[in-house]
Amino acid sequence: MNIGKILKRQRVEKELDNLFSYPLTIVSATMGYGKTTSVRSYLMARDVETVWISLLGCDGNETVFWHKLSTAVGKVFPEMGNMLERFGFPMDARQDAEILDLVWKSGNKKTKVIVIDDFHMIEQSKHMAKLIEIFAEEKIPHLHILLISRTRPKINQMNLIAKKLCYYIDTDTLSFNIQEIEEYFSMVGCCLSKREIERIYRYTNGWISAIYLLLLGVEKGIPVTEVSNITELVNDNLFSSLKDSVKDILIKLSVLDSFTLLQATQILKNSEVPQVVRGLVEQNAFIEYDFQNGVYKLHHVLLDFLRDKIQAENLDVRDVCHNAGRWFLDHGETIQAFDYYHRADKAGEILNIINQNANMRNWLLGFKLLWTVYQGFPEEWYVKYPFPILHFARTFIISGDKEATIESKRIITIMEEYFSKEKGVSTQLRNRVLGEIEIIKIFLVFNEAEKMVELSRKAEKLLEGEVSSNVFRNSAFSFGVPHFLYCYYREPGRLKETLDCIQTGFPPVVFDGSGTGCELVALAEYDLETGDWQNAEIYAQKAIYKARTMEQTSIIICAEFTLMRILLFKGKLAEAKEIIARMRTNLHQLDDEINCQNRIVYNAAIDMCEGYLYGCRLKREEIPEWLRLGDMDSRVLMLHAVAFPYIIYGKAVMLTKNWVELEVLCESFISRYEVYHNQLGLLHNAIYSAVARLHLYGMESGIASLIPALQDGQKDGILLPFAENADFILPMLYELQSRGGMDSHYLQRLIQISEQYIENFALEKSNPVHITKREKEVLVLLEGGLTQRQMAEQLCISVSSIKKHLESIYSKFKVNNKTSAIKKAHEANIL
């Protein structure tokens, strides 16, 4: 019998034909119903461009999923795959729109199908489900998405089905009926009576994996019995009959999610692997070949059986994991290499390889993986492999995790004691390690500028002109915060002193150019907060030019944020928004020197800039969703972004005028800002709290809360945070002025700048409407009578983007329909 054949089922293929009539198709059934096999064989027989993404091994990690998606897309559409990798996993509506626009622009008239297999591995991601819904709603021409899942995906399927945007194929369709079982047995050359066929159907209820395993049993003379346990079926009808050598190969192969024959041969160190794998493929359907990706995979039924067997019988597969680690290391796959070395209990070996190189630039692994791998490291490794261990310590600190930070302190204490006293260590190694320890201490005293400068000078002396192997030029020097001076201003009355310290000691020489331009951006920010707009602009421009010499994206973002706030003060909203657009464009155009994690950090920083802009312009709905709702856990934030996002979140809540919620949140935010004594954060928070108390309890209560903030601001001459909230606090400032008692010069200056802020805002509102080039293109098409979808297709952007442009146009013209918008555009001589 040739039982490896696949039965072509017309009934199932007719159902799959529907995928070309819908933007989204879902194939959902529990394991073993032939979902993947049915879809793969169907698509292989058709002339369509297929991108197949398997989420096996994803474990719900959105970053891993996006890497798999980008890699799979890149094999078919290289440029798009590269762009998707650069974008990173989209986390909000704006990023969703950017991804949609990218797909629209790269479209052609050939049918494309994106298959996401094992979708249940990522189903807990709420934003992933939302992204799928958005793509379905978008109805991009010639693009179809097909989800294969063991569970019913947590998306709004009923709504999509009602709109005829989604087609659903479930267990009822995939289950074999009696006729199909009979056809299958006949196809493979197995003759059974009708009664036996009916018994198999009754026992299996059409479950193909069970049918197949029973067929294997029939071939071996095992009588058909009722299916009670799939594990027993796999063992009795498949595994137990194999040669011991083949069993051994299968058990070892189950360590890998997928493999090529060359890869498996090298990892298992067994030349018989190709012959065995090819033989099993020919004999049965529990090993399949993925033609698109050029790899073999064990079927889930067999894979789960083998992995359960390893665990239940405590089988030792560490040698295989060790070999896999070596293979991935040789092929530059550092994340997989680290994981397999860890699973092989050979972490020390890979640490030794890194330690000999003494440079962590190629080992930028995430906190979660490092923290997992680190557990159980013996203390002797701290001194045996100092350079990778120091990298662990630095990663733990910047993660912001309290437990990990405490562990970092313990690590460097042990290492410093050893390398300071041990006589058998060479002077060069001693100084190198002690110098790197001083650098790690810089992160432990982060935002205490004087101590950081002192430690960096010690490190510089110990490293004798060399740069750190743990801090890289492309590191996010501002820790993803768009306001550099914000990070270091800790105490009222010491802003100028902090600035002077930064001028004399920042950035550390041992940081290899990381932070270049930070001293200039600090000057710009100081002048910005104290009201010297002209000098702030000059220093910000200088900072950008200097930062570019060392590709310091984080410093450029800080400088652009300063320029944006100046434009907002001057009432030039359109120009301020152009800065946001420029930052996003520049980030997308950066070369591969910017790693994925930094891109995520920088995207979050630009989101903060945008949220700040719309908060100042009282447009809460335009603030990025995660900031508007305070969903900080949805972002990768170094040191939790030093609490800066809470300034924007607080402003967003204030714009709802829910004063009770604002008061309660302000009380809770204090502990966030006090972690690093962020004085500017506390100042904004005090302003928000005073506004809440004004509306809840009256003028006296509001003023009582505002006065301490004014007194702190006066010590450093800080003006702008108050002016940016002028709409809410001017009544209290007028009342204080009438009462006297405060420094009249400072209060008068504050009132003057606040009034100017509001006046400039009003002038900007009264000025002629500023329409962007894209908005004008949309207006022209709108006047031509095109639908939103037709406009999207003509401009090669998403329908979502068209909707956003229309919303912007209606908002600018203060209208709510296209007829009025066209009329206003003609009146303004735009059309």
C-alpha positions in Angstrom: 0.0 0.0 0.0 1.1 3.6 -0.7 -0.5 5.2 2.3 1.4 8.5 1.9 -0.9 9.6 -0.9 -3.2 12.6 -0.4 -6.8 12.3 -1.4 -8.1 15.1 -3.5 -11.5 15.9 -2.0 -13.7 17.9 -4.3 -16.0 18.9 -1.4 -13.1 20.5 0.5 -11.5 22.1 -2.6 -14.8 23.6 -3.5 -14.9 25.2 0.0 -11.3 26.5 -0.4 -12.3 28.0 -3.7 -14.1 30.6 -1.6 -10.8 32.1 -0.3 -10.5 34.0 -3.6 -13.8 35.7 -3.0 -13.0 36.9 0.5 -10.1 39.0 2.0 -9.9 36.6 4.9 -10.5 32.9 5.2 -10.2 30.9 8.5 -9.6 27.2 8.6 -10.2 26.0 12.2 -10.2 22.6 13.7 -8.3 20.7 16.4 -5.0 18.9 15.7 -5.0 16.2 13.2 -7.9 17.1 10.8 -5.6 17.8 7.9 -5.9 21.6 7.9 -2.4 22.3 6.7 -2.2 19.4 4.3 -5.5 20.4 2.6 -4.6 24.1 2.2 -1.0 23.4 1.1 -2.0 20.8 -1.6 -4.8 23.1 -2.8 -2.5 26.1 -3.2 0.3 24.2 -4.8 -2.0 23.2 -7.6 -2.8 26.8 -8.4 -0.9 29.7 -10.0 -0.9 32.1 -7.0 1.9 33.8 -5.2 1.9 32.2 -1.7 3.6 33.4 1.4 3.5 30.7 4.1 4.2 31.6 7.7 4.4 28.8 10.3 4.2 30.0 13.9 5.5 26.8 15.4 8.0 27.9 18.1 6.5 31.4 18.2 5.1 30.9 21.8 2.9 34.0 21.5 5.9 36.4 21.1 4.8 39.2 18.7 8.4 40.0 17.9 9.2 36.4 16.9 6.0 36.3 14.9 6.9 39.5 13.0 10.4 38.2 12.3 8.8 35.0 10.9 6.4 37.0 8.8 9.1 39.4 7.4 11.4 36.4 6.6 8.6 34.5 4.8 7.4 37.6 2.9 11.1 38.4 2.0 11.5 35.1 0.2 8.8 36.0 -2.2 9.0 39.8 -2.1 12.5 40.7 -0.8 12.0 44.5 -0.6 8.7 44.3 1.3 10.2 41.7 3.7 13.0 44.0 4.5 10.6 46.9 5.0 8.3 44.9 7.3 11.3 43.9 9.4 12.3 47.5 9.8 8.8 48.6 10.7 8.5 46.0 13.5 5.3 44.7 14.9 2.6 47.4 14.6 1.2 48.4 18.0 -1.4 51.1 17.2 -3.7 52.5 14.4 -1.0 54.7 12.9 1.5 51.8 12.5 -1.3 49.6 11.2 -2.0 52.3 8.5 1.7 52.4 7.6 1.8 48.6 7.1 -1.4 48.8 5.0 0.1 51.6 2.9 3.2 49.5 2.3 1.2 46.6 1.1 -0.9 48.8 -1.1 2.1 50.4 -2.7 3.8 47.0 -3.4 0.7 45.5 -5.0 0.3 44.0 -8.4 -2.5 42.3 -10.3 -1.3 38.8 -9.5 -3.3 37.0 -6.8 -1.4 36.7 -3.5 -2.3 34.5 -0.6 -0.7 34.9 2.9 -1.1 31.8 5.0 -0.5 32.0 8.7 -0.3 28.4 10.0 -0.6 27.6 13.7 -2.3 31.0 14.3 -3.4 29.8 17.7 0.2 30.3 18.8 -0.3 34.1 18.6 -4.0 34.3 19.3 -3.6 36.0 22.8 -2.2 39.1 21.0 -5.2 41.5 21.0 -3.4 43.7 18.5 -2.7 40.8 16.2 -6.4 40.0 16.0 -7.2 43.7 15.4 -4.6 43.8 12.6 -6.2 40.8 10.9 -9.6 42.6 11.1 -8.2 45.8 9.6 -6.7 43.9 6.7 -10.0 42.2 6.1 -11.9 45.5 6.2 -9.4 47.0 3.8 -10.1 44.5 1.0 -6.8 45.0 -0.7 -7.2 43.9 -4.4 -5.7 40.5 -5.2 -4.6 39.9 -1.6 -6.1 37.1 0.5 -5.2 36.1 4.1 -5.8 32.5 5.3 -5.5 31.6 8.9 -5.0 28.0 10.0 -5.7 27.5 13.7 -6.5 24.7 16.2 -8.8 27.1 18.0 -11.4 29.6 16.8 -9.4 32.9 16.4 -10.3 35.7 18.8 -11.4 38.1 16.2 -14.8 39.6 15.4 -15.6 36.9 13.0 -19.4 37.3 13.0 -19.1 40.9 12.1 -16.7 40.1 9.3 -18.8 37.2 8.0 -21.9 39.4 8.0 -20.0 42.0 5.9 -18.9 39.2 3.6 -15.3 39.8 4.4 -14.5 36.5 6.0 -15.1 32.8 5.1 -15.0 30.1 7.7 -14.1 26.5 7.2 -14.4 24.3 10.3 -14.2 20.7 11.5 -17.5 19.7 9.7 -15.9 20.5 6.4 -12.5 18.9 7.1 -13.8 15.7 8.6 -13.8 12.8 6.2 -17.2 11.4 5.4 -17.9 7.7 4.8 -17.5 8.0 1.0 -14.2 9.8 1.4 -12.8 7.2 3.8 -13.7 4.6 1.3 -12.1 6.5 -1.6 -9.0 7.0 0.5 -8.6 3.4 1.4 -9.2 2.4 -2.2 -6.6 4.9 -3.4 -3.9 3.5 -1.2 -4.8 -0.1 -2.1 -6.5 -1.2 1.1 -9.6 -3.2 0.5 -12.1 -3.2 3.4 -15.7 -4.1 3.6 -18.4 -1.5 3.8 -19.1 -2.5 7.4 -15.4 -2.0 8.3 -15.4 1.4 6.6 -18.5 2.4 8.6 -16.9 1.1 11.8 -13.8 3.2 11.1 -16.0 6.3 10.5 -17.9 5.6 13.7 -14.7 5.2 15.7 -13.0 8.2 14.3 -15.8 10.6 13.5 -13.9 11.5 10.3 -10.7 12.5 12.1 -8.1 11.9 9.4 -5.1 11.4 11.8 -7.0 8.6 13.6 -8.1 7.2 10.2 -4.6 7.2 9.0 -3.2 5.6 12.1 -5.8 2.9 12.0 -4.9 2.3 8.3 -1.3 1.8 9.4 -2.5 -0.8 11.9 -4.6 -2.5 9.3 -1.4 -2.7 7.1 0.4 -4.4 10.0 -2.5 -6.8 10.7 -3.7 -4.9 13.8 -7.5 -5.1 14.1 -9.6 -1.9 13.9 -10.5 -0.8 17.5 -12.3 2.2 18.9 -10.1 5.4 19.2 -9.7 6.4 22.8 -6.2 7.8 22.9 -4.3 9.4 20.0 -1.0 8.8 21.8 -1.6 5.0 22.0 -2.6 5.0 18.3 0.6 6.8 17.3 2.6 4.4 19.4 0.9 1.1 18.5 0.2 1.8 14.8 3.2 3.9 13.8 6.1 4.3 16.2 6.4 0.8 17.8 6.8 -0.9 14.4 9.8 1.3 13.4 13.4 0.2 13.7 15.2 1.3 16.8 17.6 3.4 14.6 14.7 5.2 13.0 13.0 5.8 16.3 16.2 7.3 17.6 16.4 9.7 14.6 12.8 10.8 15.0 13.2 11.5 18.7 16.2 13.6 18.0 14.6 15.4 15.0 11.7 16.4 17.3 14.1 18.8 19.0 14.0 21.0 15.8 10.9 22.9 14.7 11.9 22.4 11.0 15.1 21.3 9.2 16.9 20.7 6.0 18.4 17.3 5.3 22.0 18.8 5.4 21.2 20.6 8.7 19.6 17.5 10.3 22.5 15.3 9.2 25.1 17.6 10.7 23.2 18.1 13.9 22.4 14.4 14.5 25.8 13.5 13.1 24.2 10.6 11.3 24.6 10.1 7.6 21.4 7.9 7.5 19.2 10.9 8.2 18.4 11.8 4.5 17.5 8.2 3.6 15.3 7.8 6.7 13.5 11.1 6.3 12.9 10.5 2.6 11.7 7.0 3.3 9.2 8.2 6.0 7.9 10.9 3.7 7.2 8.2 1.1 5.7 5.8 3.5 3.4 8.1 5.5 2.1 11.7 5.9 3.6 12.4 9.3 6.7 14.1 7.9 6.1 16.7 5.2 8.3 18.8 3.0 7.6 22.5 2.8 8.5 23.3 -0.9 8.4 27.1 -0.4 10.8 27.2 2.5 12.8 24.2 1.5 12.5 22.5 4.9 11.0 19.3 6.4 8.6 19.3 9.3 7.2 16.6 11.6 3.4 16.7 11.7 2.0 18.0 14.9 0.5 14.7 15.9 3.9 13.0 15.6 5.8 16.0 17.0 3.7 16.2 20.1 3.9 12.5 20.6 7.7 12.5 20.4 8.2 15.6 22.7 5.8 14.1 25.2 7.8 10.9 25.1 11.1 12.7 25.7 9.6 14.4 28.8 7.7 11.4 30.1 10.7 9.0 29.8 13.3 11.7 30.6 15.2 11.0 27.4 18.5 12.8 27.1 18.6 15.0 24.0 21.2 17.4 25.2 23.8 16.3 22.6 21.4 17.1 19.9 20.6 20.5 21.4 24.4 21.1 21.7 24.9 20.3 18.1 22.0 22.4 17.1 23.5 25.3 19.1 26.7 25.0 17.2 25.0 24.8 13.9 22.9 27.9 14.5 26.0 29.7 15.8 28.0 28.9 12.7 25.1 30.2 10.6 24.8 33.5 12.5 21.5 32.7 14.1 22.5 33.9 17.6 19.1 33.8 19.3 18.5 30.2 18.3 22.1 29.3 19.2 21.8 30.7 22.7 18.6 28.9 23.3 19.9 25.5 22.1 23.2 25.8 24.1 21.0 26.6 27.2 18.8 23.5 26.5 22.0 21.4 26.2 23.3 22.6 29.6 26.2 24.0 27.6 25.7 27.7 28.3 29.3 28.0 29.5 30.6 27.0 26.1 28.8 29.8 24.3 29.8 32.2 27.0 33.4 31.2 26.5 33.1 31.9 22.7 31.7 35.4 23.4 34.2 36.1 26.1 37.1 35.3 23.8 35.7 37.8 21.4 35.1 40.3 24.2 32.6 42.2 22.1 28.9 41.9 22.4 27.9 43.8 19.2 26.6 40.6 17.6 24.9 39.3 20.7 22.0 41.8 21.2 19.6 39.3 22.8 16.4 40.3 24.6 16.0 40.6 28.3 13.6 37.7 28.6 15.9 35.2 26.9 19.0 36.4 28.9 17.1 36.3 32.2 15.9 32.7 31.4 19.3 31.5 30.4 21.0 33.2 33.3 19.1 31.3 36.0 21.4 28.8 37.6 24.7 30.3 36.4 27.3 29.4 39.0 29.2 32.3 40.5 32.5 31.1 39.2 31.3 31.9 35.7 31.2 35.6 36.7 35.0 35.7 36.7 35.5 32.9 34.1 33.4 34.7 31.4 33.4 38.3 32.6 32.5 40.1 29.3 29.2 38.3 28.5 28.3 38.3 32.2 28.7 42.1 32.2 26.5 42.3 29.2 23.9 40.3 31.1 24.2 42.8 34.0 23.8 45.8 31.8 20.7 44.3 30.0 19.1 43.5 33.4 19.6 47.1 34.5 18.1 48.8 31.5 15.1 46.4 31.5 13.8 48.3 34.5 13.0 45.0 36.2 13.7 45.4 40.0 14.7 41.8 40.7 17.1 41.8 37.7 18.6 45.1 38.7 19.3 43.8 42.2 21.0 40.8 40.7 23.1 43.0 38.5 24.5 44.8 41.6 25.3 41.4 43.1 27.1 40.3 39.9 29.4 43.4 39.7 30.1 43.3 43.4 31.5 39.7 43.2 33.4 40.5 40.0 34.9 43.7 41.3 36.1 42.0 44.5 37.7 39.2 42.5 39.4 41.2 39.8 40.7 43.8 42.3 42.4 41.3 44.5 43.2 38.2 42.4 47.0 38.1 41.7 46.8 35.6 38.9 45.0 38.0 36.5 47.0 40.0 34.0 47.1 43.8 34.4 45.5 44.3 31.0 42.6 41.9 31.7 42.2 43.3 35.2 41.9 46.9 34.0 39.7 46.0 31.1 37.2 44.2 33.3 37.3 46.8 36.1 36.8 49.5 33.4 33.7 47.7 32.1 32.4 47.4 35.7 32.7 51.1 36.1 30.6 51.5 33.0 28.0 49.1 34.3 27.9 51.3 37.5 27.1 54.3 35.3 23.8 52.6 34.5 23.2 51.8 38.1 23.4 55.5 39.0 21.6 56.5 35.9 20.3 60.2 36.0 22.7 61.2 38.8 24.9 63.2 36.4 27.8 64.0 38.7 28.3 60.3 39.7 28.0 59.2 36.1 30.7 61.6 35.0 32.9 60.5 37.9 32.5 56.8 36.9 33.0 57.4 33.2 36.3 59.1 34.0 37.4 56.1 36.1 36.4 53.8 33.2 38.3 55.9 30.7 41.5 55.7 32.8 41.2 52.0 33.3 40.5 51.3 29.6 43.5 53.4 28.6 41.9 54.8 25.4 39.9 51.8 24.4 36.1 52.0 24.1 33.5 49.8 25.9 32.7 46.4 24.6 29.2 46.6 26.2 28.0 50.0 25.1 27.6 50.5 21.3 27.5 53.5 19.1 24.0 52.7 17.9 22.6 52.4 21.5 19.6 54.5 22.4 21.5 57.0 24.5 18.5 58.9 25.8 16.8 55.5 26.8 14.0 56.2 24.4 12.9 59.5 26.1 12.5 62.4 23.7 13.8 64.9 26.3 17.4 64.4 27.3 17.6 66.9 30.1 14.4 65.5 31.6 16.3 62.3 32.5 18.9 64.2 34.7 17.0 67.1 36.3 16.4 65.7 39.7 16.1 68.6 42.2 14.4 72.0 42.1 17.0 74.8 41.9 19.7 72.6 40.3 18.7 72.7 36.6 21.6 74.9 35.6 24.0 73.0 37.7 22.8 69.7 36.0 23.3 71.4 32.6 26.8 72.4 33.5 27.7 68.9 34.6 26.4 67.5 31.3 28.5 70.1 29.4 31.7 69.0 31.1 31.3 65.2 31.2 28.8 64.0 28.6 28.9 61.9 26.6 31.4 59.5 28.1 34.5 59.0 25.8 34.4 55.2 26.4 30.9 55.1 24.8 32.4 55.1 21.3 30.5 58.1 20.0 27.2 57.1 21.6 25.5 60.2 22.8 27.3 62.6 20.5 25.5 65.9 20.5 23.8 65.4 23.8 25.5 68.4 25.4 24.1 70.6 22.7 20.6 69.2 22.9 20.7 69.7 26.7 21.5 73.4 26.1 18.6 73.6 23.7 16.2 72.0 26.2 17.4 74.3 29.0 16.7 77.4 26.9 13.4 75.9 25.8 12.1 75.3 29.3 13.2 78.8 30.5 11.8 80.7 27.5 14.8 81.5 25.3 13.3 80.3 22.0 16.0 81.7 19.7 18.9 80.0 21.4 16.9 76.8 21.9 16.4 76.6 18.2 20.0 77.3 17.4 21.3 74.7 19.8 18.8 72.1 18.6 19.9 72.6 15.0 23.5 72.3 16.1 22.7 69.1 18.0 21.1 67.5 15.0 24.1 68.3 12.8 26.6 66.9 15.4 24.5 63.8 16.2 24.4 62.9 12.5 28.1 62.6 12.4 27.8 59.5 14.6 24.3 58.5 13.6 22.8 59.3 17.0 19.1 58.8 16.3 18.0 59.2 19.9 19.7 62.6 20.2 18.2 63.8 16.9 14.8 62.8 18.2 15.3 64.9 21.3 16.4 67.9 19.2 13.5 67.5 16.8 11.2 67.4 19.9 12.6 70.7 21.0 12.0 72.3 17.6 8.5 70.9 17.6 7.6 72.5 20.9 9.0 75.8 19.7 6.8 75.7 16.7 3.8 74.8 18.9 4.5 77.9 21.0 4.6 80.0 17.9 1.2 78.6 16.8 2.7 76.8 13.8 0.9 73.5 14.1 1.3 72.4 10.5 5.1 72.8 10.7 5.2 71.0 14.0 3.3 68.1 12.5 5.8 68.0 9.6 8.6 67.4 12.1 6.8 64.3 13.4 6.4 63.1 9.8 10.1 63.8 9.1 11.2 61.8 12.2 9.1 58.8 11.1 10.4 59.0 7.5 14.0 59.3 8.7 13.6 56.3 11.0 12.3 54.2 8.2 15.2 55.2 5.9 17.9 54.2 8.4 20.2 51.4 7.3 20.5 48.0 9.0 22.8 49.4 11.7 19.7 50.1 13.7 18.5 46.8 15.2 14.9 45.8 15.6 14.7 46.6 19.3 16.1 50.1 18.9 13.5 50.7 16.1 10.8 49.8 18.5 12.2 52.1 21.2 12.6 55.0 18.7 9.1 54.5 17.3 7.8 54.8 20.9 9.8 57.9 21.4 8.3 59.5 18.3 4.9 58.4 19.5 5.6 60.4 22.7 6.5 63.4 20.6 3.2 63.1 18.6 1.2 62.5 21.8 2.8 65.6 23.4 1.9 67.7 20.3 -1.7 66.7 20.2 -2.0 67.0 24.0 -0.8 70.6 23.8 -3.3 71.2 20.9 -6.1 69.8 23.0 -6.8 67.0 20.5 -7.0 63.9 22.7 -8.3 61.6 20.0 -5.1 62.2 18.0 -2.8 61.0 20.8 -1.4 57.5 20.0 -3.7 55.0 21.6 -1.2 53.4 24.0 -0.4 56.8 25.5 -4.0 58.0 25.5 -5.1 54.9 27.5 -1.9 54.5 29.5 -1.1 51.1 28.1 2.6 51.3 28.9 3.0 47.5 28.9 2.3 47.3 25.2 5.7 49.0 24.4 9.3 48.1 24.8 10.4 50.9 27.1 14.0 51.1 28.4 13.9 51.9 32.1 10.2 52.2 31.6 11.1 55.4 29.6 11.8 57.1 32.9 8.1 57.7 33.4 8.0 60.3 30.6 4.9 58.7 28.9 2.9 59.5 32.1 3.1 63.2 31.2 1.2 62.6 28.0 -1.2 60.1 29.6 -2.0 62.6 32.4 -2.7 65.3 29.7 -4.9 62.9 27.8 -7.0 62.3 31.0 -7.1 66.0 31.7 -8.6 66.5 28.2 -11.5 64.2 29.1 -12.4 66.5 32.0 -12.9 63.6 34.2 -11.5 65.4 37.2 -11.9 62.6 39.7 -9.9 60.2 37.6 -7.3 62.8 37.0 -6.8 63.5 40.7 -6.5 59.8 41.5 -4.1 59.1 38.7 -1.9 62.1 39.6 -1.5 60.7 43.1 -0.5 57.4 41.6 1.9 59.0 39.1 4.0 60.5 41.9 5.6 57.1 42.7 6.5 56.7 39.0 8.3 60.0 38.8 10.0 59.6 42.2 11.9 56.4 41.0 14.4 58.7 39.2 13.3 62.0 40.8 12.2 63.3 37.5 11.5 66.9 38.4 9.9 67.9 35.1 7.6 64.9 35.4 6.6 65.9 38.9 6.1 69.5 37.7 3.7 68.5 35.0 1.9 66.2 37.5 1.5 69.0 40.0 -0.1 71.2 37.3 -2.5 68.4 36.3 -3.4 67.8 40.0 -4.0 71.5 40.6 -6.4 71.6 37.6 -8.3 68.6 38.9 -8.6 70.1 42.4 -9.7 73.5 40.9 -12.7 71.8 39.3 -13.5 69.5 42.1 -13.0 71.7 45.2 -12.7 75.2 43.9 -10.1 78.0 43.4 -8.5 77.8 46.9 -7.8 74.1 46.6 -6.5 74.5 43.0 -4.2 77.3 44.0 -2.9 75.5 47.0 -1.8 72.6 44.8 -0.3 74.9 42.1 1.8 77.1 44.4 4.4 74.4 45.2 4.8 73.7 41.5 5.2 77.5 40.8 7.8 77.8 43.6 9.8 74.8 42.2 9.6 76.2 38.7 10.7 79.7 39.9 13.9 78.3 41.4 15.1 77.3 37.9 13.1 79.9 35.8 11.0 77.2 34.2 8.1 78.6 32.1 7.1 76.4 29.2 5.3 73.5 31.0 3.0 76.1 32.6 2.4 77.8 29.3 1.6 74.5 27.6 -1.2 74.1 30.1 -2.3 77.7 29.9 -5.9 76.9 28.9 -6.4 75.2 32.3 -4.3 77.2 34.7 -4.5 80.9 33.6 -7.5 81.6 35.9 -5.4 80.5 38.9 -2.4 82.5 37.7 -4.6 85.7 37.5 -6.0 85.0 40.9 -2.5 84.7 42.4 -1.4 87.9 40.6 -4.3 89.8 42.2 -3.4 88.5 45.6 0.3 89.3 45.5 2.7 87.4 47.7 4.6 85.5 44.9 7.6 86.8 43.0 5.8 89.3 40.7 8.5 89.3 38.0 8.3 85.5 37.6 4.5 85.4 37.8 4.1 88.2 35.3 6.5 86.5 32.9 4.6 83.3 33.3 1.3 85.0 32.6 2.7 86.8 29.6 4.1 83.6 28.0 0.9 81.7 28.8 -1.2 84.4 27.2 1.1 84.4 24.2 0.7 80.6 23.9 -3.1 80.9 23.8 -3.0 83.8 21.4 -0.7 82.0 19.0 -2.9 79.0 19.2 -6.0 81.2 18.4 -4.1 82.9 15.5 -3.2 79.5 14.1 -6.9 78.5 14.2 -7.9 81.7 12.4 -5.2 81.4 9.7 -6.1 80.0 6.2 -6.4 76.3 6.2 -3.1 74.5 5.5 -3.7 71.5 3.3 -1.0 68.9 2.7 -0.1 67.8 -0.8 -1.7 64.4 -0.1 -4.9 66.0 1.3 -5.2 68.1 -1.9 -4.9 65.0 -4.0 -7.7 63.4 -2.0 -9.8 66.5 -2.4 -9.4 66.5 -6.2 -10.5 62.8 -6.3 -13.3 63.6 -3.9 -14.6 66.3 -6.2 -14.3 63.8 -9.1 -16.8 61.6 -7.4 -14.5 58.7 -6.6 -15.3 56.3 -3.7 -12.8 55.9 -0.9 -11.7 52.5 -2.3 -11.2 54.0 -5.8 -9.2 56.8 -4.3 -7.1 54.3 -2.4 -6.4 52.3 -5.5 -5.5 55.4 -7.6 -3.1 56.8 -4.9 -1.8 53.4 -3.9 -2.5 53.9 -0.2 -4.9 52.1 2.1 -8.6 52.9 2.6 -7.7 53.6 6.2 -5.3 56.3 5.2 -7.9 57.8 2.8 -10.3 57.9 5.8 -7.7 59.6 8.0 -7.0 62.2 5.3 -10.8 62.9 4.9 -11.1 63.3 8.7 -8.3 65.7 8.7 -9.8 67.7 5.8 -13.2 67.8 7.4 -11.6 68.9 10.7 -9.6 71.7 9.1 -12.6 73.0 7.2 -14.9 72.5 10.2 -17.4 70.5 8.1 -18.8 67.0 8.3 -19.5 66.0 4.7 -17.8 66.0 1.3 -20.1 68.6 -0.4 -19.2 71.2 2.3 -15.5 70.3 2.1 -15.4 70.8 -1.6 -17.2 74.1 -1.3 -14.8 75.3 1.4 -11.8 74.2 -0.7 -13.1 76.3 -3.6 -13.6 79.3 -1.3 -10.0 78.9 -0.2 -8.8 78.6 -3.8 -7.4 75.2 -3.0 -9.5 73.6 -5.8 
